[in-house]
Amino acid sequence: MKGMFIDINDLQVRYPGRDRAAVDRVSLGLEKGQMGVLIGPSGCGKTTLLRAVAGLEPLSGGVIRMNDQIIGGAGVHLAAESRRIGMVFQDYALFPHLSVEKNIGFGVAHWPSAKRHARVRDMLSLVGLTPSAQRYPHELSGGQQQRVALARALAPEPLLLLLDEPFSNLDVDLRERLAQELREILQLAQITALFVTHDQMEAFALGDVIGVMHHGQLQQWDDAYHLYHQPANRFVAEFIGHGVFVPAAIAREDQTLVLQTPLGQLRKPADGPLEWETWQTDSTCDVLLRADDIVHDDEAPVKAEILRKAFRGSEFLYTLRLDSGQTVMAHVPSHHDHHVGEWIGIKMQADHVVLFTQAQV
């Protein structure tokens, strides 16, 4: 990818005795200063990809370039310690017998004393831990430990920072706050980063670009808006956000596709000649409906039974079943506190209609 600071092309990682590659022909790129995030189900290959970029996993194919230099590829394997890549691990891996200051300075111990002390001082200031310089890891909160790990990774002036689920051991509220802090710190440091998480909200909060992985393959590499509203395939559509597929019969009216669904009619302007070729009159398709496409309305003629409800503070996430057996999801304001088993009125308000070929049963 021309002009990219980190350029991963056709990357493969295979383990002996396994039929499927752990990372299968993945290509992606990041511009300098961008933050990329990899998400996907457990075992999809996202951490293996991160480790391959770090130089901790041998490549079976493909090329990794950073700052216009090949660091991994056919006949090339730059040692991990020579790649100028920092890494923040899931468990932080802080040295319990070293103070915050000495933990941060560990990776620059070989620097001249004055330069080392200045760099540690800058890192303490960057992550807001100057008052805690002489404390030890066990005296810090989880969030403070995470910031020490980040400062230690940044101290040697890496070209790229890799982060492997660094918030997974923290509670939800702290994770959200630290995700924002992390983004601000990395922007101040003007560093390129690649982050692995299983949390979609974390990915949306952090990523300039987000990659969805499945079975070792990169399904889509895009910004959050396009992942949500223009998913590349059914897997991405199901994985990102709360959504279900409902069947629809297709008719055409002028330049509009008219879709008849179990919840009523939807109208979708044709997006060009390809739309007409793909969706023929009297054919069927599946419509992606997100939870925010379904609105609770007591006066609506369509009724649905509440199967499950999850309290989210300002709203509930309801899982609903129609008379037809079709399941949908809906965000409902939390003052609409209905019981599981109750029937409520719902209607569609889908501003952006996404269609897929019907799945073969």
MARZA-210047 format. One record per residue (C-alpha): x, y, z; residue in three letters. Coordinates in nm, 3 decimals. Example, Ala and Ser with C-alpha at 12.3 -4.5 7.8 and 13.67 -1.06 7.14 Angstrom:
[[1.230, -0.450, 0.780], 'ala'];
[[1.367, -0.106, 0.714], 'ser'];
//
This chain:
[[0.000, 0.000, 0.000], 'met'];
[[0.179, 0.307, -0.127], 'lys'];
[[0.252, 0.579, 0.128], 'gly'];
[[0.182, 0.360, 0.429], 'met'];
[[0.411, 0.375, 0.733], 'phe'];
[[0.337, 0.013, 0.820], 'ile'];
[[0.250, -0.204, 0.520], 'asp'];
[[0.151, -0.568, 0.567], 'ile'];
[[0.107, -0.753, 0.239], 'asn'];
[[-0.029, -1.107, 0.191], 'asp'];
[[0.092, -1.213, 0.536], 'leu'];
[[0.074, -1.580, 0.633], 'gln'];
[[0.157, -1.761, 0.957], 'val'];
[[0.120, -2.139, 0.967], 'arg'];
[[0.179, -2.379, 1.254], 'tyr'];
[[0.289, -2.740, 1.192], 'pro'];
[[0.009, -2.994, 1.212], 'gly'];
[[-0.272, -2.746, 1.156], 'arg'];
[[-0.488, -2.755, 0.844], 'asp'];
[[-0.571, -2.386, 0.851], 'arg'];
[[-0.328, -2.095, 0.860], 'ala'];
[[-0.337, -1.894, 1.185], 'ala'];
[[-0.301, -1.581, 0.969], 'val'];
[[-0.414, -1.628, 0.610], 'asp'];
[[-0.304, -1.379, 0.342], 'arg'];
[[-0.374, -1.064, 0.541], 'val'];
[[-0.298, -0.725, 0.388], 'ser'];
[[-0.340, -0.393, 0.569], 'leu'];
[[-0.167, -0.059, 0.613], 'gly'];
[[-0.140, 0.232, 0.854], 'leu'];
[[-0.027, 0.587, 0.787], 'glu'];
[[0.217, 0.748, 1.027], 'lys'];
[[0.039, 0.849, 1.348], 'gly'];
[[-0.268, 0.637, 1.282], 'gln'];
[[-0.410, 0.386, 1.527], 'met'];
[[-0.535, 0.057, 1.388], 'gly'];
[[-0.741, -0.193, 1.586], 'val'];
[[-0.791, -0.566, 1.522], 'leu'];
[[-1.106, -0.731, 1.654], 'ile'];
[[-1.263, -1.071, 1.608], 'gly'];
[[-1.367, -1.382, 1.799], 'pro'];
[[-1.118, -1.580, 2.010], 'ser'];
[[-0.875, -1.776, 1.796], 'gly'];
[[-0.928, -1.563, 1.485], 'cys'];
[[-0.555, -1.482, 1.450], 'gly'];
[[-0.542, -1.121, 1.567], 'lys'];
[[-0.280, -1.175, 1.841], 'thr'];
[[-0.075, -1.401, 1.610], 'thr'];
[[-0.071, -1.121, 1.352], 'leu'];
[[0.046, -0.876, 1.618], 'leu'];
[[0.324, -1.113, 1.726], 'arg'];
[[0.432, -1.161, 1.363], 'ala'];
[[0.467, -0.784, 1.321], 'val'];
[[0.671, -0.774, 1.643], 'ala'];
[[0.906, -1.042, 1.509], 'gly'];
[[0.795, -1.302, 1.764], 'leu'];
[[0.638, -1.539, 1.507], 'glu'];
[[0.807, -1.664, 1.187], 'pro'];
[[0.630, -1.582, 0.861], 'leu'];
[[0.514, -1.851, 0.621], 'ser'];
[[0.456, -1.597, 0.347], 'gly'];
[[0.407, -1.230, 0.271], 'gly'];
[[0.601, -0.913, 0.350], 'val'];
[[0.600, -0.663, 0.638], 'ile'];
[[0.738, -0.315, 0.563], 'arg'];
[[0.781, -0.038, 0.816], 'met'];
[[0.900, 0.310, 0.732], 'asn'];
[[0.989, 0.183, 0.380], 'asp'];
[[1.211, -0.096, 0.519], 'gln'];
[[1.132, -0.467, 0.487], 'ile'];
[[1.143, -0.611, 0.838], 'ile'];
[[0.994, -0.952, 0.754], 'gly'];
[[0.953, -1.149, 0.432], 'gly'];
[[1.121, -1.398, 0.202], 'ala'];
[[1.477, -1.433, 0.328], 'gly'];
[[1.438, -1.139, 0.567], 'val'];
[[1.372, -1.157, 0.940], 'his'];
[[1.482, -0.853, 1.133], 'leu'];
[[1.524, -0.956, 1.497], 'ala'];
[[1.247, -0.838, 1.732], 'ala'];
[[1.489, -0.625, 1.935], 'glu'];
[[1.606, -0.447, 1.618], 'ser'];
[[1.263, -0.350, 1.485], 'arg'];
[[1.207, -0.043, 1.706], 'arg'];
[[0.865, -0.175, 1.800], 'ile'];
[[0.723, -0.129, 2.149], 'gly'];
[[0.473, -0.376, 2.295], 'met'];
[[0.224, -0.352, 2.581], 'val'];
[[0.107, -0.691, 2.700], 'phe'];
[[-0.222, -0.802, 2.855], 'gln'];
[[-0.068, -0.845, 3.201], 'asp'];
[[0.161, -0.534, 3.176], 'tyr'];
[[0.467, -0.748, 3.282], 'ala'];
[[0.597, -0.480, 3.519], 'leu'];
[[0.897, -0.559, 3.736], 'phe'];
[[0.760, -0.574, 4.094], 'pro'];
[[1.099, -0.497, 4.256], 'his'];
[[1.155, -0.180, 4.051], 'leu'];
[[0.999, 0.161, 4.111], 'ser'];
[[0.778, 0.326, 3.851], 'val'];
[[1.074, 0.539, 3.742], 'glu'];
[[1.304, 0.238, 3.703], 'lys'];
[[1.039, 0.031, 3.525], 'asn'];
[[1.001, 0.308, 3.267], 'ile'];
[[1.378, 0.343, 3.231], 'gly'];
[[1.444, -0.030, 3.191], 'phe'];
[[1.446, -0.027, 2.812], 'gly'];
[[1.681, 0.272, 2.793], 'val'];
[[1.928, 0.160, 3.062], 'ala'];
[[2.208, 0.167, 2.802], 'his'];
[[2.145, 0.534, 2.716], 'trp'];
[[2.376, 0.805, 2.858], 'pro'];
[[2.261, 0.900, 3.209], 'ser'];
[[2.142, 1.254, 3.131], 'ala'];
[[1.950, 1.147, 2.822], 'lys'];
[[1.794, 0.852, 3.009], 'arg'];
[[1.678, 1.063, 3.303], 'his'];
[[1.532, 1.325, 3.069], 'ala'];
[[1.342, 1.061, 2.872], 'arg'];
[[1.202, 0.896, 3.186], 'val'];
[[1.099, 1.239, 3.316], 'arg'];
[[0.920, 1.312, 2.985], 'asp'];
[[0.741, 0.976, 2.992], 'met'];
[[0.626, 1.024, 3.352], 'leu'];
[[0.483, 1.360, 3.254], 'ser'];
[[0.321, 1.221, 2.937], 'leu'];
[[0.126, 0.955, 3.128], 'val'];
[[0.057, 1.176, 3.432], 'gly'];
[[0.260, 0.976, 3.684], 'leu'];
[[0.532, 1.221, 3.790], 'thr'];
[[0.411, 1.218, 4.157], 'pro'];
[[0.431, 0.835, 4.157], 'ser'];
[[0.787, 0.802, 4.025], 'ala'];
[[0.922, 0.637, 4.342], 'gln'];
[[0.626, 0.407, 4.406], 'arg'];
[[0.619, 0.035, 4.322], 'tyr'];
[[0.372, -0.150, 4.097], 'pro'];
[[0.184, -0.310, 4.389], 'his'];
[[0.114, 0.038, 4.526], 'glu'];
[[-0.062, 0.146, 4.204], 'leu'];
[[-0.414, 0.100, 4.072], 'ser'];
[[-0.473, -0.112, 3.763], 'gly'];
[[-0.509, 0.198, 3.550], 'gly'];
[[-0.183, 0.342, 3.680], 'gln'];
[[-0.002, 0.014, 3.614], 'gln'];
[[-0.132, 0.021, 3.258], 'gln'];
[[0.010, 0.372, 3.212], 'arg'];
[[0.350, 0.261, 3.349], 'val'];
[[0.354, -0.021, 3.095], 'ala'];
[[0.267, 0.225, 2.819], 'leu'];
[[0.539, 0.471, 2.928], 'ala'];
[[0.796, 0.189, 2.943], 'arg'];
[[0.704, 0.080, 2.589], 'ala'];
[[0.729, 0.439, 2.461], 'leu'];
[[1.057, 0.527, 2.637], 'ala'];
[[1.293, 0.373, 2.375], 'pro'];
[[1.126, 0.587, 2.103], 'glu'];
[[0.969, 0.303, 1.904], 'pro'];
[[0.849, 0.361, 1.551], 'leu'];
[[0.543, 0.144, 1.611], 'leu'];
[[0.354, 0.048, 1.927], 'leu'];
[[0.168, -0.285, 1.955], 'leu'];
[[-0.091, -0.338, 2.229], 'leu'];
[[-0.245, -0.678, 2.305], 'asp'];
[[-0.572, -0.635, 2.499], 'glu'];
[[-0.408, -0.408, 2.762], 'pro'];
[[-0.741, -0.326, 2.931], 'phe'];
[[-0.880, -0.679, 2.962], 'ser'];
[[-0.812, -0.702, 3.337], 'asn'];
[[-0.984, -0.373, 3.420], 'leu'];
[[-1.347, -0.297, 3.500], 'asp'];
[[-1.573, -0.153, 3.231], 'val'];
[[-1.579, 0.210, 3.351], 'asp'];
[[-1.201, 0.223, 3.389], 'leu'];
[[-1.150, 0.062, 3.048], 'arg'];
[[-1.357, 0.331, 2.878], 'glu'];
[[-1.169, 0.614, 3.051], 'arg'];
[[-0.827, 0.461, 2.984], 'leu'];
[[-0.910, 0.399, 2.619], 'ala'];
[[-0.965, 0.773, 2.576], 'gln'];
[[-0.649, 0.852, 2.776], 'glu'];
[[-0.448, 0.609, 2.564], 'leu'];
[[-0.563, 0.769, 2.241], 'arg'];
[[-0.473, 1.116, 2.371], 'glu'];
[[-0.129, 0.998, 2.489], 'ile'];
[[-0.049, 0.833, 2.156], 'leu'];
[[-0.164, 1.141, 1.965], 'gln'];
[[0.063, 1.359, 2.182], 'leu'];
[[0.350, 1.117, 2.122], 'ala'];
[[0.267, 1.112, 1.747], 'gln'];
[[0.318, 0.738, 1.732], 'ile'];
[[0.165, 0.476, 1.504], 'thr'];
[[-0.005, 0.193, 1.690], 'ala'];
[[-0.178, -0.140, 1.628], 'leu'];
[[-0.411, -0.258, 1.901], 'phe'];
[[-0.584, -0.594, 1.961], 'val'];
[[-0.913, -0.613, 2.150], 'thr'];
[[-1.230, -0.821, 2.162], 'his'];
[[-1.436, -0.519, 2.273], 'asp'];
[[-1.614, -0.339, 1.988], 'gln'];
[[-1.679, -0.019, 2.183], 'met'];
[[-1.309, -0.005, 2.268], 'glu'];
[[-1.226, -0.052, 1.900], 'ala'];
[[-1.465, 0.226, 1.797], 'phe'];
[[-1.322, 0.461, 2.062], 'ala'];
[[-0.960, 0.399, 1.966], 'leu'];
[[-0.930, 0.309, 1.601], 'gly'];
[[-0.876, 0.533, 1.303], 'asp'];
[[-0.901, 0.208, 1.109], 'val'];
[[-1.049, -0.120, 1.236], 'ile'];
[[-0.991, -0.470, 1.103], 'gly'];
[[-1.238, -0.754, 1.158], 'val'];
[[-1.074, -1.098, 1.151], 'met'];
[[-1.229, -1.444, 1.121], 'his'];
[[-1.051, -1.780, 1.073], 'his'];
[[-0.721, -1.602, 1.017], 'gly'];
[[-0.853, -1.382, 0.737], 'gln'];
[[-0.912, -1.007, 0.739], 'leu'];
[[-1.278, -0.960, 0.650], 'gln'];
[[-1.275, -0.580, 0.633], 'gln'];
[[-1.026, -0.301, 0.708], 'trp'];
[[-1.220, 0.024, 0.740], 'asp'];
[[-1.330, 0.304, 0.971], 'asp'];
[[-1.601, 0.242, 1.231], 'ala'];
[[-1.876, 0.415, 1.032], 'tyr'];
[[-1.830, 0.198, 0.723], 'his'];
[[-1.792, -0.122, 0.924], 'leu'];
[[-2.126, -0.051, 1.087], 'tyr'];
[[-2.321, 0.090, 0.792], 'his'];
[[-2.148, -0.079, 0.496], 'gln'];
[[-2.028, -0.422, 0.617], 'pro'];
[[-1.834, -0.612, 0.351], 'ala'];
[[-2.004, -0.945, 0.420], 'asn'];
[[-2.248, -1.126, 0.646], 'arg'];
[[-1.984, -1.209, 0.908], 'phe'];
[[-1.890, -0.843, 0.957], 'val'];
[[-2.258, -0.745, 0.959], 'ala'];
[[-2.333, -0.997, 1.235], 'glu'];
[[-2.016, -0.933, 1.435], 'phe'];
[[-2.030, -0.553, 1.443], 'ile'];
[[-2.315, -0.411, 1.647], 'gly'];
[[-2.638, -0.582, 1.744], 'his'];
[[-2.810, -0.691, 1.425], 'gly'];
[[-3.013, -0.967, 1.269], 'val'];
[[-3.114, -1.061, 0.915], 'phe'];
[[-3.480, -1.061, 0.818], 'val'];
[[-3.612, -1.197, 0.485], 'pro'];
[[-3.762, -0.958, 0.231], 'ala'];
[[-3.943, -0.985, -0.100], 'ala'];
[[-3.819, -0.738, -0.361], 'ile'];
[[-4.023, -0.522, -0.597], 'ala'];
[[-3.915, -0.220, -0.803], 'arg'];
[[-4.080, 0.118, -0.826], 'glu'];
[[-3.914, 0.383, -1.043], 'asp'];
[[-3.558, 0.410, -0.903], 'gln'];
[[-3.646, 0.246, -0.570], 'thr'];
[[-3.630, -0.108, -0.438], 'leu'];
[[-3.943, -0.186, -0.237], 'val'];
[[-3.876, -0.447, 0.031], 'leu'];
[[-4.159, -0.632, 0.203], 'gln'];
[[-4.042, -0.764, 0.543], 'thr'];
[[-4.215, -0.926, 0.843], 'pro'];
[[-4.211, -0.581, 1.008], 'leu'];
[[-4.357, -0.396, 0.713], 'gly'];
[[-4.227, -0.221, 0.402], 'gln'];
[[-3.888, -0.063, 0.348], 'leu'];
[[-3.790, 0.154, 0.053], 'arg'];
[[-3.430, 0.170, -0.068], 'lys'];
[[-3.311, 0.399, -0.349], 'pro'];
[[-3.105, 0.210, -0.606], 'ala'];
[[-2.734, 0.284, -0.566], 'asp'];
[[-2.652, 0.242, -0.935], 'gly'];
[[-2.671, -0.014, -1.216], 'pro'];
[[-2.513, -0.287, -1.002], 'leu'];
[[-2.799, -0.261, -0.754], 'glu'];
[[-3.052, -0.333, -1.028], 'trp'];
[[-2.850, -0.626, -1.161], 'glu'];
[[-2.810, -0.781, -0.815], 'thr'];
[[-3.167, -0.743, -0.689], 'trp'];
[[-3.430, -0.843, -0.942], 'gln'];
[[-3.805, -0.791, -0.907], 'thr'];
[[-3.987, -1.085, -0.745], 'asp'];
[[-3.663, -1.213, -0.590], 'ser'];
[[-3.579, -1.231, -0.220], 'thr'];
[[-3.298, -1.104, -0.002], 'cys'];
[[-3.200, -1.060, 0.363], 'asp'];
[[-3.217, -0.714, 0.520], 'val'];
[[-2.976, -0.629, 0.800], 'leu'];
[[-3.162, -0.471, 1.089], 'leu'];
[[-2.964, -0.322, 1.377], 'arg'];
[[-3.107, -0.268, 1.722], 'ala'];
[[-3.130, 0.106, 1.646], 'asp'];
[[-3.342, 0.033, 1.336], 'asp'];
[[-3.626, -0.098, 1.557], 'ile'];
[[-3.836, 0.147, 1.759], 'val'];
[[-4.076, 0.068, 2.041], 'his'];
[[-4.421, 0.208, 1.957], 'asp'];
[[-4.731, 0.099, 2.152], 'asp'];
[[-4.954, 0.203, 1.859], 'glu'];
[[-4.763, 0.001, 1.598], 'ala'];
[[-4.958, -0.284, 1.436], 'pro'];
[[-4.658, -0.520, 1.457], 'val'];
[[-4.622, -0.685, 1.798], 'lys'];
[[-4.329, -0.878, 1.940], 'ala'];
[[-4.264, -1.082, 2.252], 'glu'];
[[-3.972, -0.985, 2.479], 'ile'];
[[-3.741, -1.286, 2.503], 'leu'];
[[-3.451, -1.119, 2.684], 'arg'];
[[-3.362, -0.775, 2.816], 'lys'];
[[-3.025, -0.627, 2.911], 'ala'];
[[-3.007, -0.304, 3.110], 'phe'];
[[-2.759, -0.054, 2.963], 'arg'];
[[-2.822, 0.247, 3.186], 'gly'];
[[-3.005, 0.490, 2.958], 'ser'];
[[-3.160, 0.206, 2.759], 'glu'];
[[-3.250, -0.162, 2.746], 'phe'];
[[-3.136, -0.396, 2.472], 'leu'];
[[-3.444, -0.608, 2.404], 'tyr'];
[[-3.434, -0.935, 2.213], 'thr'];
[[-3.780, -0.977, 2.056], 'leu'];
[[-3.971, -1.249, 1.872], 'arg'];
[[-4.239, -1.179, 1.612], 'leu'];
[[-4.547, -1.396, 1.551], 'asp'];
[[-4.359, -1.546, 1.256], 'ser'];
[[-4.079, -1.665, 1.486], 'gly'];
[[-3.838, -1.406, 1.345], 'gln'];
[[-3.606, -1.260, 1.610], 'thr'];
[[-3.504, -0.893, 1.613], 'val'];
[[-3.328, -0.663, 1.860], 'met'];
[[-3.417, -0.313, 1.974], 'ala'];
[[-3.272, -0.034, 2.186], 'his'];
[[-3.551, 0.096, 2.409], 'val'];
[[-3.524, 0.387, 2.658], 'pro'];
[[-3.481, 0.242, 3.006], 'ser'];
[[-3.798, 0.406, 3.143], 'his'];
[[-3.985, 0.163, 2.913], 'his'];
[[-3.929, -0.123, 3.157], 'asp'];
[[-4.135, -0.413, 3.019], 'his'];
[[-4.125, -0.770, 3.148], 'his'];
[[-3.979, -1.073, 2.971], 'val'];
[[-4.274, -1.249, 2.805], 'gly'];
[[-4.465, -0.924, 2.748], 'glu'];
[[-4.576, -0.828, 2.396], 'trp'];
[[-4.496, -0.474, 2.279], 'ile'];
[[-4.551, -0.277, 1.959], 'gly'];
[[-4.250, -0.215, 1.733], 'ile'];
[[-4.180, -0.053, 1.397], 'lys'];
[[-3.884, -0.008, 1.165], 'met'];
[[-3.701, 0.320, 1.125], 'gln'];
[[-3.410, 0.211, 0.909], 'ala'];
[[-3.241, 0.513, 0.749], 'asp'];
[[-2.963, 0.303, 0.596], 'his'];
[[-3.075, -0.025, 0.437], 'val'];
[[-2.814, -0.300, 0.387], 'val'];
[[-2.905, -0.606, 0.178], 'leu'];
[[-2.747, -0.949, 0.148], 'phe'];
[[-2.819, -1.254, -0.062], 'thr'];
[[-3.030, -1.494, 0.140], 'gln'];
[[-2.829, -1.753, 0.328], 'ala'];
[[-2.869, -2.107, 0.201], 'gln'];
[[-3.016, -2.337, 0.465], 'val'];
//
